Amino acid sequence: MTTEPHMTIEPYETGMLAVGDGNHVYWETCGNPEGKPALVVHGGPGSGCTPGHRQIFAADPHAYRAVLFDQRGCGRSRPHAADPATDLAHNTTAHLVADMERLREHLGVDRWLLIGGSWGSTLILAYAQAHPERVSEIVINGVTTTRRAETDWLYGGVSRFFPEEYERFRAGAGPGVAPGGVVAAYAALTGHPEAAVRERATAEWCAWEDAVLSLEPHGGPRPYSDRPGAAKLAMVRLCTHYFSQGAWLPEGALIAGAPRLAGIPGALFHGRLDLSSPLDTAYHLVKGWADAELTVVGDAGHKGSAAMSRGVREALAGFAGRR
């Protein structure tokens, strides 16, 4: 999410929450302890929360009790997916939804606003459809639902715009890998016992992701490749883990389940220039969600823009006084 500078906002409380299966999830709260509860759901999967996510609320730090957390296997949560010994069998969408509920109960929150984008959008929608009574509003910048059709586009269909880069990406998956097996092949490589194999696969995956975003007018040129080593490996391992399994969701389930969000106001923002996650997903989602409003941001892609950030802040300001 692109942000603009405001006063620095720091957490006033942090912790590690035991969520089962040997996992401990990092969390932090910032802003106003008496403010409107809001949960930031980061992308990836496996990107982790960052200080930049806190700054979303810095324009009016007294309005919200903002909660951030690192999803299983990434950031400061433990065990970490960068370690090939970390078993991902208990790291699925259902597990993450359950972790969010445990965190809500642990913090004594009755209902909270959910905000996030990209993979965070998928997880927000999965949680909200499972627990609609616990969600007050939803703000999304960059709508995805992790359908297999979306994954097939990102790691196949969009290659028509970047044929040379895709040829290298395919080659990095190994000889004889069919187009439909590329993501699963990278999932195996990022869990390989040899560090050199894991690092090479991670570098090739990130180079492809960067290529897909390379036509966007905003943001850095290497948003994936420039991440720190362990964080980058964990993100790619978790991305390939989730995407090779369709996020353990029936195809199209989150779009079909949109009517379950009735009564929850939604402010959705999506970049017109987003090649990695085309606009049609957001369009079809809001058709079934009567209380959502979709804003198409003309100058934004997946990396966002100042205009998208302003829209998100305005949505938060509008929801701040709604109890």
C-alpha positions as CSV (number, residue, x, y, z in Angstrom):
1,M,0.0,0.0,0.0
2,T,1.4,3.4,-1.0
3,T,1.3,5.9,1.9
4,E,2.1,9.6,2.3
5,P,4.2,11.0,5.2
6,H,2.4,11.8,8.4
7,M,3.4,11.8,12.1
8,T,5.2,8.6,13.1
9,I,2.9,6.1,14.9
10,E,4.4,3.4,17.2
11,P,2.8,0.4,18.9
12,Y,1.8,0.8,22.5
13,E,1.5,-3.0,23.1
14,T,3.0,-6.1,21.4
15,G,2.8,-9.8,22.0
16,M,3.1,-13.4,20.8
17,L,-0.1,-15.4,20.7
18,A,0.0,-19.2,20.8
19,V,-2.5,-20.3,18.1
20,G,-1.9,-24.1,18.1
21,D,0.2,-26.6,16.1
22,G,3.3,-25.1,17.7
23,N,2.7,-21.7,16.0
24,H,3.1,-18.3,17.8
25,V,1.7,-15.3,16.0
26,Y,3.2,-11.8,16.5
27,W,0.8,-8.9,17.1
28,E,0.9,-5.2,18.0
29,T,-1.6,-2.4,18.7
30,C,-1.1,1.3,18.0
31,G,-3.2,4.4,18.0
32,N,-5.9,5.0,20.6
33,P,-6.6,2.1,23.1
34,E,-10.2,3.4,23.2
35,G,-10.5,4.0,19.5
36,K,-12.5,2.0,16.9
37,P,-10.9,-1.4,16.5
38,A,-9.3,-2.1,13.1
39,L,-7.3,-5.1,11.9
40,V,-4.6,-4.8,9.2
41,V,-4.4,-7.9,7.1
42,H,-1.1,-8.0,5.2
43,G,-0.5,-9.5,1.8
44,G,1.8,-12.1,0.4
45,P,0.9,-14.6,1.6
46,G,4.0,-14.2,3.9
47,S,4.8,-10.5,3.5
48,G,4.4,-9.7,7.2
49,C,3.2,-6.4,8.7
50,T,5.5,-3.4,8.5
51,P,5.7,0.1,10.1
52,G,4.2,1.4,6.8
53,H,1.0,-0.4,7.7
54,R,0.8,1.7,10.9
55,Q,1.1,4.9,9.0
56,I,-2.3,4.2,7.3
57,F,-3.8,5.5,10.6
58,A,-1.3,8.3,11.3
59,A,-3.5,11.0,9.8
60,D,-5.8,10.7,12.9
61,P,-4.1,8.3,15.4
62,H,-6.8,8.9,18.0
63,A,-9.6,7.5,15.8
64,Y,-8.6,3.8,15.7
65,R,-7.2,1.1,17.9
66,A,-5.2,-0.4,15.1
67,V,-4.1,-4.1,15.3
68,L,-1.4,-5.5,13.1
69,F,-0.2,-9.1,13.0
70,D,2.2,-11.4,11.2
71,Q,0.5,-14.4,9.7
72,R,1.8,-17.9,10.4
73,G,5.3,-18.5,9.2
74,C,6.4,-15.0,8.4
75,G,7.6,-11.7,10.0
76,R,8.1,-12.1,13.7
77,S,5.8,-15.1,14.0
78,R,7.4,-18.5,14.7
79,P,8.3,-21.0,13.4
80,H,9.5,-19.2,10.3
81,A,8.9,-20.5,6.8
82,A,12.4,-19.5,5.7
83,D,13.5,-22.6,7.6
84,P,12.9,-25.6,5.4
85,A,12.3,-27.7,8.6
86,T,9.2,-25.6,9.3
87,D,6.2,-27.8,8.4
88,L,3.5,-25.9,6.5
89,A,0.8,-28.6,6.9
90,H,-0.9,-26.4,9.5
91,N,-0.6,-23.2,7.5
92,T,-3.8,-22.9,5.4
93,T,-6.5,-20.3,4.9
94,A,-8.7,-21.9,7.5
95,H,-5.8,-21.8,10.0
96,L,-5.3,-18.1,9.4
97,V,-9.0,-17.3,9.7
98,A,-9.0,-19.2,13.1
99,D,-5.8,-17.3,14.1
100,M,-7.6,-14.0,13.5
101,E,-10.6,-15.1,15.6
102,R,-8.2,-16.1,18.4
103,L,-6.5,-12.7,18.2
104,R,-9.9,-10.9,18.4
105,E,-10.9,-12.9,21.5
106,H,-7.4,-12.4,23.1
107,L,-7.7,-8.6,22.6
108,G,-11.3,-8.4,23.8
109,V,-12.6,-6.9,20.6
110,D,-16.3,-7.4,19.7
111,R,-16.2,-6.2,16.1
112,W,-13.5,-4.7,14.0
113,L,-12.9,-3.0,10.7
114,L,-10.7,-5.0,8.3
115,I,-8.2,-3.4,6.0
116,G,-5.7,-4.8,3.5
117,G,-5.1,-5.7,-0.1
118,S,-3.8,-8.3,-2.5
119,W,-3.6,-11.6,-0.6
120,G,-4.8,-9.7,2.4
121,S,-8.0,-9.1,0.5
122,T,-8.6,-12.8,0.1
123,L,-8.0,-13.4,3.8
124,I,-10.3,-10.5,4.7
125,L,-13.1,-11.9,2.6
126,A,-12.6,-15.5,3.9
127,Y,-12.7,-14.2,7.5
128,A,-15.7,-11.9,7.0
129,Q,-17.7,-14.6,5.2
130,A,-17.0,-17.0,8.1
131,H,-17.6,-14.4,10.8
132,P,-19.7,-11.6,9.4
133,E,-21.0,-10.7,12.9
134,R,-17.5,-9.7,13.9
135,V,-16.8,-7.3,11.0
136,S,-18.0,-3.7,11.2
137,E,-16.6,-2.4,7.8
138,I,-14.1,-3.5,5.2
139,V,-11.5,-1.4,3.3
140,I,-9.6,-3.1,0.5
141,N,-6.9,-1.7,-1.8
142,G,-6.2,-4.3,-4.5
143,V,-9.0,-6.9,-4.7
144,T,-8.1,-10.6,-5.1
145,T,-9.9,-13.9,-4.2
146,T,-7.1,-16.3,-5.1
147,R,-9.2,-18.3,-7.5
148,R,-7.2,-20.8,-9.6
149,A,-8.2,-18.7,-12.6
150,E,-6.4,-15.7,-11.0
151,T,-3.3,-17.7,-10.2
152,D,-3.3,-19.2,-13.7
153,W,-3.4,-15.7,-15.1
154,L,-0.5,-14.4,-12.9
155,Y,1.8,-17.3,-13.5
156,G,0.8,-18.1,-17.1
157,G,-1.7,-16.0,-19.0
158,V,0.0,-12.6,-18.4
159,S,3.1,-14.1,-20.0
160,R,2.0,-12.8,-23.4
161,F,3.1,-9.4,-22.2
162,F,6.5,-10.6,-21.0
163,P,7.4,-13.7,-23.1
164,E,11.2,-13.5,-22.5
165,E,10.9,-13.1,-18.7
166,Y,8.3,-15.9,-18.6
167,E,10.6,-18.2,-20.5
168,R,13.2,-17.7,-17.8
169,F,10.6,-18.2,-15.1
170,R,9.5,-21.5,-16.6
171,A,13.0,-22.7,-16.9
172,G,13.6,-21.9,-13.2
173,A,10.9,-24.4,-12.4
174,G,12.9,-27.2,-13.8
175,P,13.0,-29.3,-17.0
176,G,9.9,-30.8,-18.3
177,V,7.5,-28.9,-16.0
178,A,4.2,-28.3,-17.7
179,P,2.7,-24.7,-17.6
180,G,0.1,-25.8,-15.2
181,G,2.7,-27.2,-12.8
182,V,5.0,-24.3,-12.5
183,V,3.7,-23.0,-9.2
184,A,3.8,-26.4,-7.6
185,A,7.3,-26.9,-8.9
186,Y,8.4,-23.7,-7.2
187,A,6.7,-24.8,-4.0
188,A,8.9,-27.9,-4.0
189,L,12.0,-26.0,-4.8
190,T,11.5,-23.4,-2.0
191,G,11.2,-26.2,0.5
192,H,14.3,-28.0,-0.8
193,P,16.9,-29.0,1.8
194,E,19.8,-27.3,-0.1
195,A,20.0,-23.6,0.5
196,A,21.3,-22.8,-2.9
197,V,18.3,-24.5,-4.6
198,R,15.9,-22.5,-2.3
199,E,17.7,-19.2,-3.0
200,R,17.8,-19.7,-6.7
201,A,14.1,-20.5,-6.9
202,T,13.2,-17.6,-4.7
203,A,15.3,-15.2,-6.9
204,E,13.6,-16.5,-10.1
205,W,10.1,-16.2,-8.6
206,C,10.7,-12.6,-7.5
207,A,12.2,-11.6,-10.8
208,W,9.0,-12.8,-12.5
209,E,6.8,-11.0,-10.0
210,D,8.8,-7.8,-10.5
211,A,8.5,-8.1,-14.3
212,V,4.7,-8.3,-14.1
213,L,4.6,-5.0,-12.1
214,S,7.3,-3.3,-14.2
215,L,4.9,-1.3,-16.4
216,E,3.3,0.4,-13.4
217,P,4.0,4.2,-13.0
218,H,4.4,4.1,-9.2
219,G,6.5,2.2,-6.7
220,G,10.0,0.8,-6.8
221,P,11.3,-1.3,-9.7
222,R,12.0,-4.4,-7.6
223,P,9.4,-4.6,-4.9
224,Y,9.9,-8.4,-4.5
225,S,13.6,-8.9,-5.3
226,D,14.7,-6.1,-2.9
227,R,13.2,-7.7,0.2
228,P,15.7,-9.1,2.8
229,G,16.8,-12.7,2.2
230,A,14.9,-14.6,5.0
231,A,11.8,-12.6,4.6
232,K,11.9,-13.1,0.8
233,L,12.3,-16.8,1.1
234,A,9.4,-17.1,3.6
235,M,7.2,-15.1,1.4
236,V,7.9,-17.1,-1.8
237,R,7.6,-20.4,0.1
238,L,4.2,-19.4,1.5
239,C,3.0,-17.9,-1.8
240,T,3.8,-21.1,-3.7
241,H,2.3,-23.2,-0.9
242,Y,-1.0,-21.3,-1.0
243,F,-1.3,-20.7,-4.7
244,S,-0.5,-24.3,-5.7
245,Q,-3.5,-25.3,-3.5
246,G,-6.0,-22.7,-4.6
247,A,-5.7,-21.4,-1.1
248,W,-7.8,-24.4,0.0
249,L,-10.9,-22.7,-1.2
250,P,-13.5,-24.0,-3.7
251,E,-13.1,-22.2,-7.0
252,G,-15.0,-18.9,-6.9
253,A,-16.2,-19.4,-3.3
254,L,-15.4,-15.9,-2.1
255,I,-17.3,-14.3,-5.1
256,A,-20.2,-16.7,-4.7
257,G,-20.2,-16.0,-1.0
258,A,-20.4,-12.2,-1.3
259,P,-24.0,-12.0,-0.2
260,R,-22.9,-13.2,3.2
261,L,-21.3,-9.7,3.6
262,A,-24.8,-8.0,3.5
263,G,-24.9,-5.2,6.0
264,I,-21.1,-4.8,6.1
265,P,-20.1,-1.5,4.3
266,G,-17.2,-2.0,2.0
267,A,-14.8,0.6,0.4
268,L,-12.9,-1.2,-2.4
269,F,-10.1,0.4,-4.4
270,H,-8.5,-1.2,-7.4
271,G,-5.9,0.0,-9.9
272,R,-6.9,0.2,-13.5
273,L,-3.3,-0.6,-14.5
274,D,-3.1,-3.8,-12.3
275,L,-1.8,-6.5,-14.7
276,S,-1.2,-9.0,-11.9
277,S,-4.7,-8.8,-10.5
278,P,-7.0,-7.6,-13.3
279,L,-10.1,-5.5,-12.4
280,D,-12.7,-8.1,-13.3
281,T,-12.3,-9.9,-9.9
282,A,-13.3,-6.7,-8.0
283,Y,-16.1,-6.0,-10.5
284,H,-17.7,-9.5,-10.0
285,L,-17.2,-9.4,-6.2
286,V,-19.1,-6.1,-5.8
287,K,-22.0,-7.3,-8.0
288,G,-22.9,-9.7,-5.1
289,W,-22.1,-7.3,-2.3
290,A,-24.8,-4.6,-2.2
291,D,-23.1,-2.6,0.6
292,A,-19.7,-2.3,-1.2
293,E,-18.5,0.6,-3.4
294,L,-15.7,0.0,-5.9
295,T,-13.5,2.9,-6.9
296,V,-11.3,2.3,-9.9
297,V,-8.1,4.3,-9.6
298,G,-6.9,5.3,-13.0
299,D,-3.2,5.9,-12.3
300,A,-2.7,2.9,-10.0
301,G,-1.5,-0.7,-10.5
302,H,-0.9,-3.4,-7.9
303,K,1.6,-1.2,-6.2
304,G,-0.9,1.6,-5.6
305,S,-0.6,5.3,-6.0
306,A,-1.0,8.5,-4.0
307,A,-4.6,8.8,-5.2
308,M,-5.3,5.3,-4.0
309,S,-3.8,6.0,-0.6
310,R,-5.9,9.2,-0.3
311,G,-9.0,7.1,-1.1
312,V,-8.2,4.6,1.6
313,R,-7.6,7.4,4.2
314,E,-10.8,9.1,3.3
315,A,-12.7,5.8,3.7
316,L,-11.1,5.2,7.1
317,A,-12.0,8.8,8.1
318,G,-15.6,8.2,7.0
319,F,-15.9,4.9,8.9
320,A,-14.2,6.3,12.1
321,G,-17.3,7.7,13.6
322,R,-19.5,4.8,12.7
323,R,-20.3,2.6,15.7
